[in-house]
Amino acid sequence: MIEKLIPFVDLAAQQEELRPEIEARIRGVLDHGKYINGPEVIEFEARLAEFAGAVHAVGVSSGTDALIMVLLAKGIGSGDAVFVPTFTFPATAEAVLMVGAVPVFVEVEADTGNLDPASLETSVEQVALSRLRASAVIAVDLYGMPADYAGIGAVAERHGLTVIADAAQSFSAEVNGRRVGTLAEVTCTSFFPAKPLGCYGDGGAVLTDDDNLAGILRSIRVHGAGQRRYENVRLGMNARLDTLQAAILLPKLTVLAKERDRREELAAKYTGRLSSSMRVPVIPEGIRSAWAQYVIRVEQRDRVAAGLKERGIPTAVYYPRCVHQQPAYRALAQDADFSTAEHLSERVLAIPMHPYMDAQTAEYICDSVLETVRQV
Ligand SMILES: *Cc1c(COP(=O)(O)O)cnc(C)c1O
């Protein structure tokens, strides 16, 4: 038996390792007092862009604000249709509504739960018959695994759509050696504490190689500021990344690649032990997931979760409902087949995944999952 409680995500273990550096960085901010747009923000943006291999990283207040800002920067609003997978965190669709555009929900792939390019094509053709303009697609890298940007990009090119990556769950993932941040023309990510790269509050970033877009985003994050002081040239927001959060993110970024390797090792262990008894994540050749979550699919999910809880193992469900089924979004849902997304929403179950899990705990979790699934 495992004596201490098993955390779903162990932020305390990471903090223990990085605490002296994080404290020194926080002290640095308290000493210079530049709480807004301080030197740590500039340093972090440079390091983040370098990590991803992107030209620009713009630090912002959250992953949700990152999405809203990109839509604003692209001039997307009333009359525009923006395609989003229905199996995602609601912020993806929320951002679209927030700028006055219409989210068009799209079916997902059965294997990955990510946006399905063929369904995107069908949805775009349907929108073409309506009064809406098909303007953009927001692809989500569910659980840390990048969406099919090649497939989505081909559809987008045919129909003139902007491709926006919602990489809130996938920072540190890569496709054929290219990291998240460079897989779409613009990438949004989140530093919510439990994400693969998390701060100690809210934060986010937008990554792009487009100089013009980066400039507009830097303006939008301070009320649409122009070149001159007190000049406002466009509608903007207050959406900056705090200096203190940048200070906390700097040491965390230095261990992200190592943490991703450890998550990958844990995922390999889980897959090795569990794959003959249940459906486990499938990661195609050439892709390295950020492993924000390790998600199994089980029948009788609630009973499996209850059995694991009895054994001291926390689980989570991302997501028990598709966005088109949510009360706030239901009325918008087009008449389309979302049976794959709905099937997933009834079966997915995330088990503990973080870079600081010891081998004994991992084995205990595998034993318990196998036992519980057998019993229900
Ligand atoms: C977490 C998340 C967001 C929102 O990020 P915040 O920083 O919490 O605003 C958006 N999209 C997806 C897919 C997410 O997982």
The ligand as an SDF file (V2000), in Angstrom:
LIG
                    3D

 15 15  0  0  0  0  0  0  0  0999 V2000
   -6.5980   25.5850  -20.0890 C   0  0  0  0  0  0  0  0  0  0  0  0
   -7.1300   25.7430  -21.4300 C   0  0  0  0  0  0  0  0  0  0  0  0
   -7.4840   26.9990  -21.9470 C   0  0  0  0  0  0  0  0  0  0  0  0
   -7.5550   28.2370  -21.1130 C   0  0  0  0  0  0  0  0  0  0  0  0
   -6.3720   28.6230  -20.4940 O   0  0  0  0  0  0  0  0  0  0  0  0
   -6.4440   29.6460  -19.2600 P   0  0  0  0  0  0  0  0  0  0  0  0
   -5.0250   30.0660  -19.0690 O   0  0  0  0  0  0  0  0  0  0  0  0
   -6.9970   28.8880  -18.1000 O   0  0  0  0  0  0  0  0  0  0  0  0
   -7.3180   30.7910  -19.6540 O   0  0  0  0  0  0  0  0  0  0  0  0
   -7.8800   27.0840  -23.2710 C   0  0  0  0  0  0  0  0  0  0  0  0
   -7.9460   25.9980  -24.0450 N   0  0  0  0  0  0  0  0  0  0  0  0
   -7.6290   24.7670  -23.5980 C   0  0  0  0  0  0  0  0  0  0  0  0
   -7.6930   23.6080  -24.5340 C   0  0  0  0  0  0  0  0  0  0  0  0
   -7.2290   24.5950  -22.2640 C   0  0  0  0  0  0  0  0  0  0  0  0
   -6.9200   23.3660  -21.8180 O   0  0  0  0  0  0  0  0  0  0  0  0
  1  2  1  0
  2  3  1  0
  2 14  2  0
  3  4  1  0
  3 10  2  0
  4  5  1  0
  5  6  1  0
  6  7  2  0
  6  8  1  0
  6  9  1  0
 10 11  1  0
 11 12  2  0
 12 13  1  0
 12 14  1  0
 14 15  1  0
M  END
$$$$
